[in-house]
């Protein structure tokens, strides 16, 4: 119950981690973006006759992402959660003629996304160890995609945001079309179409804000501050196109058209990147621009967001229940966490917003976990057809365990990180969006049925004697799936970080919930209900 | 110092004449190093332009002016010509001497148009640039050369009639004098008709949709460098003429903005859709160029200084990609099969080609993206959100088309010669071509990164046109 109490306060004041703020770097965020880009270009031009250096290329990519993730964990540990301001900030005039600055920075929600992105990068490299064809191009594109997603997370200038947001589409589309399954071409075109539409919508939204702010600066500090002074019509127009941009990414019904094919046809490494940080960018955008910049429009549009959340969760659950393709089922189920995140945003209350911020991380792990587990089942059972699968549990115990953990994570049962997320989101939303919250909860109930049915039919039913041969997950697959499952368990068990016994002093991990609080109170400030003097804040 | 600013023009003209003369008199002398030598001369001219071009002065009784606009356009033309000559695979061209000389003539045409203070100078610069394209196209396909001459004749006639009407209406041929006259006059039908004629002439020269049906097929049949000139430098010359003409007409924006909106919208969306519909790399590049040129027109249509500056900024990026794109494609222009798997066998050529296509499509973080987004910012500032939306739609279509070509380049494996359908594999690059392709790639990739000096100069250029 700790997280609920924590965020129920209007202005939470988390205990600062001892030693926080000792590590500072003026180039940290740039390093996270540009080192993968430099390595990608290096890889692209390494001579690799007949795949002679394939293993070396994989190692270079992995050992580029791993130390960067280590650096990121130090930054996470040193993050000063009692400061509401941006940290690790970098600001250089880039194109002053049109008001563009190379402005990077992270606050609490940004740090959650950054840790998710770093973790997803390492996991994606591990998940891609089995790639055999055109290894050099694959890992170069993977690093470029990773860099673009990181750039979009830390961007504090809207021009820079559009740049990285759009740039992530190209390497990911090429990864899908180059290394995907039988329907890869259609999947890649859908990805480009929907994400391209989203980029165009984001550009329109940004330019509306830019024009309304006087056309002098793209800096978020300027655009999102001035946003509150916009006319209702302009603010609503900008907010609607921002919602379209976010809906194409997250994705939200009815702009989810790319998700099934991309998540079902891509290799697991690409699924990890797409379903984790790359798609969570949609919700992150809503938090940044809609909640942070246009609170009035957010209030007005919150029923629409709740409707989209309910439709997304309901559609994902029903489609997963009906499909006979296990990878499609995984892809549909991966829509569910996005719906819950948006319900938290639609709540427009401090608790709901805090839940949605935490859900960026937890949903960004639960979605790729379920999609990748389903991909592993299909791979190891040599078929995607659910009616053919049966009784796999005893024959692939590792996968069965991971499947169960993924299902529990998706449903938000206690000890999983998604529990805290869902309880905060629903508690926040039932007050302000009761119908939407009820609809999402009903969708979650259908999700439970779909998951139970899927598990029962594939893992715990009688074995099918006519099915192709089955093998358990390889160690590499167990590792990458296990890391995602482990991260969900870790945050679920220690949302506030492990403490030195008998004290409130955190050990090495200050706790994700503590760290995201920097910035959440700022985001939620316009939505705090006024309290009568002398009564405690609710 | 005043006359040093004319040194680039002198160097370009002298070198072009020398090269053509050598081709006639001693064709076998210096063939091996000719392209190197000319590229270095252009580099020197480029350096001199940047060093000495900052002076503000006039020449020949005010016929030519050296201002920030001229500096920007001249430096861009010299840079484009230099990279084009350095990246050309001369074994794919029909004549070394004419091939080397014609980009110089085209660059000189752009320089004359950029410095012109009156309508005659503008027209002369444009015709000079266009003539170079006719020569180089006719070397391979005389029929197409004739067709280009005919299309150019129609464009020239439209432009000249328009110019004559404007002269008749305003009583002046000088651009700043026309600007001053219009400050005190309401737009009339007598001015609107010649403006439309001029817009038609410039659009036909530039190959803007729907006028692309004239020059576009000609570029498709030309040699790689010929296609580069038709799609790139000649188009840049036409755009420079258009920008200077419409800058003079900005006191009465109603004269040209509605037509410019229509042309820009058609070009942005139509170019993107057509690029998606074709699969061969050269036509796809040509349609992507049409789409990006629509963005340049959209910036001009705002009739504000920021719009013109953004258009100039984009025009330089467009010029590099549209001229050098067909050039780096080289002989691999016989359909999609000619570039299938090129990334595996010719990595640098494939990378340069991919950058050209992505930049023309406006993909981040390349030159075209920065140019298009700066135009988009200008459109937003002026409240043209419908045109902005259409432009973004065109950009999405262009992006999908560009990714289609990237897939062929990098994702599909190389195919055997017997299955190429007669399309030869692009040959390995010579040392000069390697340097040229590298410079081209660095320019396209680094344009936005170092965009401020370029955008700042473009802004000063727009200011020099008398825009607020």
Interface residues (C-beta under 8 A of the other chain):
Chain A: X44 X45 X93 X94 X95 X96 X97 X98 X99 X134 X137 X159 X162 X163 X164 X166 X167 X169 X170 X173 X174 X177 X178 X188 X189 X192 X193 X196 X197 X199 X200 X203 X204 X207 X208 X210 X211 X215 X218
Chain B: X306 X309 X310 X343 X344 X347 X351 X358 X363 X364 X365 X369 X370 X373 X374 X376 X377 X378 X379 X380 X381 X383 X385 X388 X389 X392 X393 X395 X396 X399 X400 X403 X406 X407 X410 X411 X448 X451 X452 X455 X456 X459
